[in-house]
Amino acid sequence: MLLYQLIIAFILDMIFGDPQWLYHPIRLIGKLISVTEKFLRRIFPKSKKGEYIAGFFILVIVTGVSFAVSALILFGLSKIHPWLAKIVETFWMYQILAMKCLKTESMKVYDAVKQKDIALSRKMISYLVGRDTSNLKFSEIIKATVETIAENTCDGVTAPMIFMAIGGAPLGFAYKAVNTLDSMIGYKNDKYRYFGCCSARFDDVVNFIPARMTGLLYIVSAFLCGYDAKGAARIFFRDRNKHLSPNSAQTESACAGALGIQLGGTHDYFGKPVEKPTLGDPVHKVSPKHIRDSHVLMYMTCILCLFLLNAVKAVLYFGFSL
């Protein structure tokens, strides 16, 4: 039944996205992280070892609570009526997916760039990335947007779908808890170098297979959508391990190759330059249309992932039935 629920959730996300009036459960995870961090920092010593231990506990607490609370609510609802639990779970699965939200937010950058409003463009991209955007040029803003779309195709859509296909909304919330922890405390700065280490490393672990699977699906999407599939494959296998993160370049490299542009490079984070290798070759000069092209690749990749998960489920079902 889970995959039927996932299909419905996927369609709901494509149509409605993330309406601002609808309270998102990921905000609760964010609040849980903030409260737990303050509590753990008070009780553990402000030493390297103390912060490592506190960082381990925040990972266990936040992911455990995210999974357990959602699982218990669904269990309670199932006792009232099985379909009530399925309806609520499907709704949660829809909320966990972020495909249309990613398109909507990146379109704000696209519109600002098309208007040639550099101040607004920098402001809009600042909502999507952690780097310093105050001095970015239009070309750098476009690249940052494409990188965000490519990376979050995995983090925001395909990886959650994979985990929800295995363990429903509770496992999807557990994944999003890890992902949110990484985005909030997984930084190599003075404040989080040790405290956020466990969360950052565990995020790398849970995304290891989804990121590589999504990168390969990007290549197939490039072929189906008329982009440079050979270039996507060539750059994917050449550059996919060049990023500081073991997972980010898996999708970014394939996207760069498909569009014939160069991504990556050195950027400022928290006032300090962070050197990053380039991904892809500058076959084409970056332009606003590459943001729209990346949307096409994202949608097709997500559709292919949904199809693949259903195909695997069908094979397993009929295989066990024989």
Phi, psi and omega in degrees: 000331186304319184288329173296319177296321181294322177297315179297317179299319180298315179295318178299319179294320178299324184276311191256334182064223183239084181302138183294333181284345183266117181296129185263131182298337179296334176297324177295322177296318178299318178294321178299319178298314181297315181294316181294321178299312180300318181295313183291325179293334178285324187264343179255146182296150180275060177237169179303312181294317181298319180288325175300313181295315178300320179296325177293318182292323180293325177296312181295315184294310185292315179291320180295314179295317181300319179286311188294315182297314180294321179294319180292321178297316179294323178297317179296318179294326179294333178286334175284308174194132182305322183289333177295317178296320181293321180295314180294318180297317178299319179296318177296319179298321175298318181292329181291326180287147186226031184292305182291326177299317179297319177293315183300313182291322179287335176292333176295323176292315180304312181298319180294320179293318179298327178281355182058035177261096186294322180295315179293322179299315179295323179294314182294320181287336179295337178283346185253339185232162180266352182282166176286123184252002189294338182240014182290141174276170179302316182298321180289326177294317179297315179299316180299323179292315179296318178300318180297316179297315182295312181295317184279353169301322177281302186299324186262345185225294190292316179297312176302322179298319180297313181291324178289329176294334180273312188229021176067196183300320179303316178289329175296318177293323178297317177298314181295330176296315178297315181297319180290322175301315180298319182287337182263323185231000184274051182247149179265049176252180185300326184284323189241005183308317181258319181297323183263004185298312182299318181295317180295317181291321180291326175299321177298321182293310185290338180264359186302306180286313179304321182294318181288322176297318180293322177300317178293322178293330175299322179295314178298319179298320178300320179293313183292330184263003175084018176266187185277088182292322178296318177295322178298315179294316182297313181289325178301308183286339179274319192247357190295341180251015183273345184284156175299326175274141179288349186244327188303319185284349180299313179273323182297320181293317179296320179294317179299316180294321180295323183267349179070036179233168180251128179247180177083204183101175183282136178221161178269129175234122180054039176083001181237137178289135176243117182283127177230141178290158176277151179239126179088177179243144181282062179295319179240149173285134183294142180215165180306329182299336180292335174293314178295321178298321180293331174296316180300313180296320179298311182298315181294320179298318180292321177296318178297321179297316179298317178297317181296318179298320177292323179295317178297317178299318180295318180297315180295319182295309182288332178293318179285337183281339182287000000 
